[in-house]
Amino acid sequence: MSHHNTVAFITGASSGIGAATARTLAAQGIIVGLAARRAERLEALVSQIQSDGGQAIALQTDVTDPASCQHAAQTLVKAHGRIDVLVNNAGLMPLSNIDQFKTDEWKRMIDVNVMGVLNASAAVLPHMIRQHSGHVFNLSSIAGRKVFAGLSVYCASKFAVAALSEGMRLELAPKHNIRVTCIQPGAVKSELYEQISDANYRKQMDDLAASTTYLEGEDIASSILFALNAPARMDVSEMFIMPTEQGW
Ligand SMILES: NC(=O)c1ccc[n+]([C@@H]2O[C@H](COP(=O)([O-])OP(=O)(O)OC[C@H]3O[C@@H](n4cnc5c(N)ncnc54)[C@H](OP(=O)(O)O)[C@@H]3O)[C@@H](O)[C@H]2O)c1
């Protein structure tokens, strides 16, 4: 499939799944807008993509700030005229038990994982609606399908992303020709676990990582590409992607 003049906006593109998705889409000729807070990481990825022959633009963005998302989307549209793909990927997972009352972490998770999806969507969807085409990918998780102890707030945020995805599909697909795909991975190798401030949960996650072959960011990126390349009549609305060895 030709992706000439296709433009993608990827949140959380400075590491993990987002960076892998940026590299994978750029290798297909898609122009990628890289949105995250760490500007130096974004610039390094832009250089890497350009030296591999792709096109990328760094968009320093805080997804918790609606104005920052609007500014990033406008910058991308000004540079490349359109936005065809939105990957709502930015997310945090600092694990803890409810009775530890880490209320700051709860707030940050809801702000990034839920409000971030809404803020980026509000910034990008008007362009897709104007174009009468687009494809939105929302990163939920296995934690958006089942609840795990220690992940209550994270699960609440990822269930919210799954619900939002289905609502977006119902409202946007038939009326505006915008496809919506909810991605629900199991364990993926990334920097996500570095956010865990609770020593016991951090050890638990490190032990799991040592005993299970996790997915790579590229596995999620290639799944995104698969859904993107599906015929226009076909919306891959959900993808549940698990490491073969993950039995939980
Ligand atoms: N790894 C897994 O096992 C797994 C499994 C299921 C689902 N997921 C989901 O996949 C997504 C990507 O996670 P990952 O595993 O790739 O983790 P990661 O390597 O930690 O990446 C998280 C990304 O989110 C960005 N981010 C955080 N706060 C932000 C903010 N306020 N504004 C803009 N960007 C922000 C970070 O960039 P900056 O710090 O530069 O802003 C970073 O690029 C998340 O939504 C996560 O919940 C991950």
The ligand as an ORCA input file, in Angstrom:
! r2SCAN-3c Opt
* xyz 0 1
  N       5.037     -1.787     28.100
  C       3.971     -2.516     28.329
  O       4.076     -3.629     28.856
  C       2.607     -2.020     27.904
  C       1.552     -2.945     27.870
  C       0.287     -2.488     27.523
  C       0.078     -1.168     27.201
  N       1.125     -0.298     27.255
  C       0.857      1.108     26.939
  O       1.660      1.491     25.842
  C       1.887      2.898     25.891
  C       3.355      3.198     25.659
  O       4.103      2.719     26.759
  P       5.584      2.122     26.663
  O       5.502      0.746     27.178
  O       6.155      2.375     25.342
  O       6.286      2.988     27.825
  P       7.422      4.113     27.809
  O       8.642      3.623     27.101
  O       7.564      4.536     29.234
  O       6.769      5.273     26.957
  C       5.821      6.171     27.485
  C       5.784      7.406     26.625
  O       4.771      8.286     27.121
  C       5.297      9.599     27.082
  N       4.638     10.496     28.024
  C       4.499     10.338     29.360
  N       3.879     11.418     29.888
  C       3.629     12.269     28.856
  C       3.039     13.542     28.757
  N       2.549     14.180     29.835
  N       2.966     14.129     27.542
  C       3.460     13.507     26.439
  N       4.027     12.283     26.462
  C       4.117     11.689     27.675
  C       6.788      9.449     27.390
  O       7.530     10.545     26.843
  P       8.126     11.801     27.667
  O       8.529     11.302     29.008
  O       9.279     12.232     26.808
  O       7.029     12.809     27.696
  C       7.108      8.169     26.625
  O       7.462      8.477     25.298
  C       1.334      3.378     27.235
  O       0.056      3.957     27.047
  C       1.219      2.093     28.033
  O       0.249      2.182     29.035
  C       2.388     -0.686     27.576
*
